[in-house]
């Protein structure tokens, strides 16, 4: 957690609890204000639901102590129930304690079913009011502290992930290569890299670490270090996957694994030699419109120390388009829960195979975004386009 976050946590713990009291009877407000000020609380008062909402919109509180019955309706509690719903729309972390007459306890129970944390009966017992509020304030402050820590952790992990991605993708003669990473609201474990090993040789890799959060980001960092330490022009993809699997095995728990694809793109021979360790099989769209899937390889990384890996080589021709992607793209869901899917991805790529790599990337990401209500996982896409003027050799 950074210094600013630490200061915010300390400030929250040090300052007096702020409580908003809501009741349509001034005598009740005055009595509760006096009681709670003696206990060290900072108090704001509101005499109507509208005043409660206006006050919450302009300040932060540790608890709301509110009546369920107001001037419009003093028996059913419906106005109070409606207010509970509106308050939760503003801040679901704000603990709500309701006050109700003994004859309206069923209404208070209904309010708790809707999210109210506790209730006290009128006429109240002073000790019970103070004890109930203090308990809810403590719980709310701890929840907010944990949420702040999680948010700071997410920012750090996201910055770590972003820092591992290539700032610029190196290019080869006769090829156009581009890549995109779109983070979701929750942290995933996507990774891709493109490293030039010689004037005509490029190492391409893409991976997806199981799990989410900071631990996934740290594993991505470990993966990048292992790949870069093991890769060179003289190391074939199958050997690299074997070596990286052994290096990663010690960092992965029993329930963690990495899907990984690694390839060497040779612009001189126009060949792609690859090994697929359980990753979504990249799609090779030929200029003719036919499609090949690159699935030769072996197990995902991390399942077995001595897992065997094999490699394969494909020839790339002018007009071909190669797509490397993570499942965040294909598993993007529509509002109805339908996945974008690999079939739709391939169909879109085939129909737009004449586009440049960048235009293809934008088309595919745009189609998935238009189809889905939101991306729930990180989305990574790499597109390699073989230019038309490249000789097939």
N, C-alpha and C positions, 0 to 999 in steps of 0.2 A: 504494500500500500504506500502511495507517495505521501509527501509531507502535507500537502493540502488536505488529502483525505484524512490523515491522522489528526490534523487540527480540527476538522469538522466533527470527527467522532468525539474528541475531547471536549469540544465546545458544547455538543449536545448533552454529554454526561454531566457537565458542570453547571449549566444554567438551570434555574428553577423550572419545574414542570408548568406548562401552559395548558389551561383547561378552558374550554368554551362551555358555558352553562346556557341551556335553552329552556325557558318556561314562560308561559303567558301571564304568570302572576308575579308582580313586582316583589311582593313580600317573600316569595320563595327564592327569587334571585338574590335578594339582599341577605337572607339568612345563609344561603349556600356560599355566597361571596365572603361573608364574614368568617364562616367556618373554615373554608379552604385557604384564605389568606393567612389565617393563624397557623396553618400547617405548611406555609412556605410556597404556596401555589401562586402563579400569576393567572389572573382571572379576566376573561371577557364574557360579557353577557349578551344574550339575544332573546327577544320576546316573541318572535314569530319564525316560522320556517324560512321565509324570505330573508330575514335578518341573519339567520344561521348560514345560509348559502352565501350571502354577501360577505360575511365575516371570514368564512373559510377560504373564499376566493382571494382574500387579501392578506392571509397570514397562515402560519404553520402552528399546529397545536399537537399536544401529546395525548389528549383525550377529549371526547365530547360527552358531557353529561346532559341528557335531554329528556324532556317530558314527552309522553306519547299523545297527550290530548291538548288541543289548542282551542282557541275561541270558536272555530267553525264547528267543531264536533268534540264534545267533551266526554263521550262514552265509548265510541268504537275504536279509537286509536288509529283510524285509517290515515289521518293526516300525519301522524307520527311515523307510521310505516312507510308512507310515501317519502317522507323526509329522509328516512334511513337509506332508501334506495338512491336518492339524489346525492346524499353525502358520500356514499360508496363510489359513485361515479366520479366524484372529485378526488377522493383519496381512500383507496381500499385498505390502506395500512392504519388509518386512524381508528383507534378503539372507541366504540360507542357503548356507553352505559346508559340505560333508559331508566326513568323513574315512572312508577305507576301505582295507582291505588291498589289495595289488596284485592279488590273485586275484579281488577283487570289483569290479574296474573296471566291468564291464557293469552292475552294480547302480547304481553311481554315475552312469553315463550315463543310466540309466532315471530316476534321481532328478532329473537336470538336465532331462530331458524333461518332468518334472512340475513344474518351476518352480525347482529349485535353481540358484543362480547359478554355482557352481564347486565343485571338489573337490580335496582333497590326499590323497596316498597315505600310509599308515602302513607302516613308520616314516617320519616326516615330516622334511623339510628345514626347519630353522628359518627361513631366509631366505624360502623359498617360502611358508610359512604367513603370515609377516608381510606379505609383498608381496601375497598374494592377499586377505587381510583388508583391508589398507589400500585396495586398489583397490575392493573391494565397499563399504566404508564411504563412500568418496568418492562413488561412484555413488549410493548410497542417500540420502546427505545432499542431493545436488543434486536428486534426484527429489522428495524431501520439500520442499525449498525451492521448487521449481517448483509443486508441488501447493498449497503454502500461498499462493503468489502468485496462483495461479488462483482459489483459494477467496476470497481477499480481493477480487480483481477482480470475481468473480461477485456478491459481497455489494454492492459499490459499484454495479454495473450494475443489480442488482435494486432497490436503493434509488432509483436514478435513474428506472427505469421506473415504480415505484410513485408517485413524486413527480409524474409527469406526468399521472396519472389524476385525474379530477375527484373531489374529496372528497365533494361533494354534487351530485346531478344536479338541475338546475333543472326545475320543473314548469310546465306550461301548463294553463289552464282546460279541463276536459273530458278531460284526458289523464293517464295514469299512465306514468311513464318510469323505468326502472331499468336498471342495468348491473352486470356482474360481471366480474372478472378473476381467474383462478386460475393462478398461475405453476406451471410444471412444474419438474422437477429441473434441467433445462437451460434456459439463458436463451433466450427467443425475442425477437421484435420486435413484439409486439402493442401496439396503441394505440387508445384511443377517447376521445371528448370530447363534451360537450354544453354549449353556450354559449347563453345567452339574449341575443338581439340586440334584442328589444323585449318589450313586455308580451304579445304574441301570437306572436312568432317565435322559433324555436329552431333553432340550427345543430347538426346531428348528424354525427359523423364516426367512421369506424372504419378501421383500416389494419393491415397486416401487412408488416413489413420482412423481406426475404429475409436469411437467415443468422441466426446466433445470437451470443451473447456480448456483450461490451462494445461492439463496433463496431455491433451492431444497436441497442443501447440508445441510443448516441449519435445514430444516424440517426433514431430515434424522437423524440429531443429536437429535432433539426433539423426534422423534419416538423411537430411541434407549433408550433414558432416560425413556420414558414412559413405554416401554416394560420391561425394567430391573426393574423398580420400582414396576411393577404390577405382575411380574411373580414369581411363586414359585411352589413347588411340589403340594401344596394344591389348586392352582387356576386352574380350568379347562379352556381349550382353549376358549370356548364360552364366559365365564366370562371375561377372559383377553381381548378379542376383544372388548367387551362392554366397559370395563374400558378405554382401550387405545383410543377407538373412542371418548369418552367423553373428555379425556385429550388433544387429538389432535384437536378437533373441534375448540377450541379457537385460535389455531395457524394457521388454514387453512382459506384462503379467500374463497369467494363464488365459485371461479373458480378452486380451488385446492382440490385434494383428494389423498388418498393413497390406492393402492391395497396391501393387506397384507395376509399372510398365516402364521399360528402359529400352532405348533404341539408338543405334548409330546410323545417321543419315550421311551417305557418301555422295557428294555432288559430282564427283568425277565419274563414278560408275553408275550413278542414279539408282543405287540400291539402299534399301532400308533393312538392316539386320536388327532383330528385336527379340526380347524375352518378356513374356507377360506373366507376372506372378499374381494371378488371381484378380487382376483389375478388369474393369469393364472393357471388353474387347474394342480397341479402336476401330473406326470405320474408314475403310479406303474406298472412296467413290471414284471409279474410273471415269475417264472422259466420255466413254460410251454410255455411261449410266449404270453399269454393273457395279456390284458392291462386294467387297471382301472384308472379312473380320479377322483381326490379328489376335489370335488367341493361343498361339503356341507358347509354352513356358512351363509353368509348374504351380506349386502351392503358394498361397499368400505368405508374405513374410511373417515369421514369428511362430508358426505352428510346429515346425520341426527343425532341429539344428542341422541335420544332414539332408534336407529336402533336395531332390534332384531337379535340375532346371535344364531345359533345352531351348534352342533358339531357332529362328527361321529367317529367311531372307525373301523380300519381295522386290520386284523391279518397279520403279516409278516411271511413268510415261507422261509426256506433255498433256496438260489438262486434268491430271489426277488431283484429287483433294483428300487429304488425310485428316481425320478428326480424332483427337485425344480428349477425353472428357471424364468427369467424375459423376457419380450417381446423383449429385444434387441437381444436375440438369435434367436427367431423365425422370427423376422421381418428383419433380415439381408437380404439385396437385392443383387441379382446378377447384372452383368453389364447390363443385359436386363431389370432390374426392377422387376424380379420375387422374391418373398419372399422365404426364406428357409422353413418357415412354420412348424406348429406343426406336420403335417402328416409326413413330411420328418424326423423330429426329432424323432418321435415315431418309424418309420420304422428302422432308424439307431440304436436306442436303442434296439429294439427287436432282430435285426440281431446280435448284439454284447452283448447280455444279459449275456453271460458267463464271460465277462471281470470283473476285479476288479473295485472298485469304481474309483480309480485314472485313470486306463486305459480307463474306460468308459468316464470319464470327458474329457480326452485328445482326445478321438475319436470323441465325439460330438462337442467339440469346433473346432477341426481340420476340421471336415466335414463342419461346418458352415463357417469357414474362407475360405476354398477352394471354397465353393459355391459362396460366396459374394465377391463383389469388395472391400468392406470395411465395418466395423461396424460403423453405424451412431449413435448408442446409446450404453450406457453401457451394457455389457453382464455379467450376473451373473448366475452361475450354481452350484447347490449342488447335490451331488450324495450319496445316502445311499445304501450300498450293504449288504445283509444278507448273512453271510458266510454259506457255505454248511454244516458245522458241527453243526450248531445251531439246536437244537431239537425244533420241532414245539410246544411242551408243551401241 
